[in-house]
């Protein structure tokens, strides 16, 4: 599962005996004859690989068998599990139910936020209005004497 987490972007799906298709790019690849999965007698449905070697065919080296659900779990931005046997009407109905549930949840969250703000306004009569002073370098404050523009003439030493 750890290797799958690192190499989920280099995943391939079984197409034929020893032949795989990269899930993201659709490029056909073959298991390298030196790979441990090549002569195993069992071809896993999903694999991840480390490197590709281009000879007469595109060969995958450093191959590891993974579970298809791991790819959907660890790389959800690229892979998702397709549930077979559901009609479009059922999937649309489920999507509408999920959307309405999310809208209800959002309305509840907004109501809680509004109640929290009202509670804060009741506790603090000033509300959230604060006055801040902005200080500017070289500007005099009220009541302070300004620096004279010239030095007064001096007599004597």
C-alpha positions as CSV (number, residue, x, y, z in Angstrom):
1,X,0.0,0.0,0.0
2,X,3.0,2.3,0.7
3,X,4.4,1.7,-2.7
4,X,1.0,2.3,-4.3
5,X,0.8,5.7,-2.4
6,X,4.1,6.7,-4.0
7,X,3.6,5.4,-7.6
8,X,-0.2,5.7,-8.0
9,X,0.4,8.0,-11.0
10,X,2.2,5.1,-12.8
11,X,-0.5,2.5,-12.6
12,X,-1.5,0.1,-15.3
13,X,-4.5,-2.2,-15.8
14,X,-4.5,-5.7,-17.3
15,X,-5.4,-5.9,-21.0
16,X,-4.0,-9.3,-22.1
17,X,-1.5,-11.9,-20.9
18,X,1.5,-9.9,-19.9
19,X,0.1,-6.8,-21.5
20,X,-1.1,-3.7,-19.6
21,X,-2.5,-0.3,-20.4
22,X,-1.4,2.8,-18.4
23,X,-4.6,4.0,-16.8
24,X,-3.9,7.7,-17.2
25,X,-2.3,7.8,-20.6
26,X,-3.7,4.7,-22.3
27,X,-0.2,3.7,-23.4
28,X,0.3,-0.1,-24.0
29,X,3.1,-1.6,-21.9
30,X,4.4,-5.2,-21.4
31,X,5.9,-6.8,-18.3
32,X,9.6,-7.2,-18.7
33,X,10.7,-10.8,-18.9
34,X,13.1,-10.3,-16.0
35,X,10.2,-9.1,-13.8
36,X,9.1,-11.4,-11.0
37,X,5.4,-11.0,-12.0
38,X,6.2,-12.2,-15.6
39,X,6.6,-15.9,-15.0
40,X,4.4,-16.1,-11.9
41,X,1.5,-17.7,-13.7
42,X,-0.9,-15.2,-12.3
43,X,-1.4,-11.7,-13.8
44,X,-2.7,-9.2,-11.3
45,X,-5.5,-6.8,-12.5
46,X,-3.7,-3.6,-11.4
47,X,0.0,-2.9,-11.1
48,X,2.3,0.1,-10.4
49,X,5.7,0.3,-12.0
50,X,8.9,2.4,-11.4
51,X,10.4,2.7,-14.9
52,X,9.7,2.1,-18.5
53,X,12.3,0.6,-20.9
54,X,11.8,1.2,-24.6
55,X,13.0,-1.6,-26.9
56,X,10.9,-3.1,-29.6
57,X,8.1,-2.9,-27.1
58,X,7.5,-0.7,-24.1
59,X,8.5,-2.7,-21.0
60,X,7.8,-2.0,-17.4
61,X,10.4,-2.8,-14.8
62,X,10.2,-2.8,-11.0
63,X,6.6,-3.8,-11.0
64,X,4.4,-4.4,-8.0
65,X,0.8,-5.8,-7.9
66,X,-1.7,-3.5,-6.2
67,X,-5.4,-3.5,-5.4
68,X,-7.6,-1.3,-7.6
69,X,-9.4,0.1,-4.5
70,X,-6.0,1.3,-3.2
71,X,-5.6,3.5,-6.3
72,X,-8.9,5.1,-5.7
73,X,-8.2,5.6,-2.1
74,X,-4.6,7.0,-2.5
75,X,-5.0,8.9,-5.7
76,X,-8.6,10.2,-5.7
77,X,-7.8,13.1,-8.0
78,X,-7.0,10.6,-10.8
79,X,-9.0,7.5,-10.1
80,X,-12.4,6.6,-8.9
81,X,-14.3,3.3,-8.5
82,X,-17.1,2.8,-11.0
83,X,-20.0,0.9,-9.5
84,X,-21.5,-1.4,-12.2
85,X,-25.1,-2.4,-12.3
86,X,-26.6,1.0,-11.4
87,X,-28.8,2.7,-14.0
88,X,-28.5,6.4,-14.8
89,X,-31.7,7.2,-13.0
90,X,-30.4,5.7,-9.8
91,X,-27.2,7.6,-10.1
92,X,-29.0,10.8,-10.8
93,X,-31.4,10.3,-7.9
94,X,-28.4,9.5,-5.6
95,X,-26.6,12.7,-6.8
96,X,-29.8,14.8,-6.2
97,X,-30.1,13.3,-2.7
98,X,-26.5,14.1,-1.9
99,X,-26.9,17.7,-3.2
100,X,-30.0,18.2,-1.1
101,X,-28.2,16.8,1.9
102,X,-25.3,19.2,1.3
103,X,-27.7,22.1,1.0
104,X,-29.4,21.2,4.3
105,X,-26.0,20.9,5.9
106,X,-24.9,24.3,4.6
107,X,-28.1,25.9,5.8
108,X,-27.6,24.4,9.2
109,X,-24.0,25.7,9.3
110,X,-25.1,29.2,8.2
111,X,-27.7,29.2,11.0
112,X,-25.2,28.2,13.6
113,X,-22.8,30.9,12.4
114,X,-25.5,33.5,12.5
115,X,-26.5,32.4,16.0
116,X,-22.9,32.6,17.1
117,X,-22.5,36.2,15.7
118,X,-25.7,37.3,17.5
119,X,-24.4,35.8,20.8
120,X,-21.2,37.7,20.4
121,X,-23.0,40.9,19.7
122,X,-25.2,40.5,22.8
123,X,-22.1,39.8,25.0
124,X,-20.1,42.7,23.5
125,X,-22.2,45.9,23.1
126,X,-19.5,47.5,21.0
127,X,-19.7,44.8,18.5
128,X,-16.8,44.0,16.4
129,X,-16.1,47.6,15.6
130,X,-12.7,48.7,16.7
131,X,-10.9,51.9,16.1
132,X,-7.2,51.6,15.5
133,X,-4.7,54.4,15.3
134,X,-2.5,54.6,12.3
135,X,0.9,56.0,13.1
136,X,2.9,57.8,10.4
137,X,6.6,58.5,10.9
138,X,7.4,62.2,11.0
139,X,3.8,63.3,11.7
140,X,3.2,65.1,15.0
141,X,0.5,64.2,17.4
142,X,-2.0,66.6,18.7
143,X,-0.6,68.7,21.5
144,X,3.0,68.2,20.5
145,X,5.2,71.0,19.4
146,X,6.5,70.8,15.9
147,X,10.2,70.8,15.3
148,X,11.4,74.3,14.2
149,X,12.2,74.6,10.6
150,X,15.4,76.5,11.2
151,X,17.8,76.7,14.1
152,X,17.6,80.0,15.9
153,X,20.5,82.4,15.6
154,X,23.0,82.1,18.4
155,X,25.1,84.8,19.9
156,X,28.4,84.1,21.4
157,X,30.3,80.9,21.5
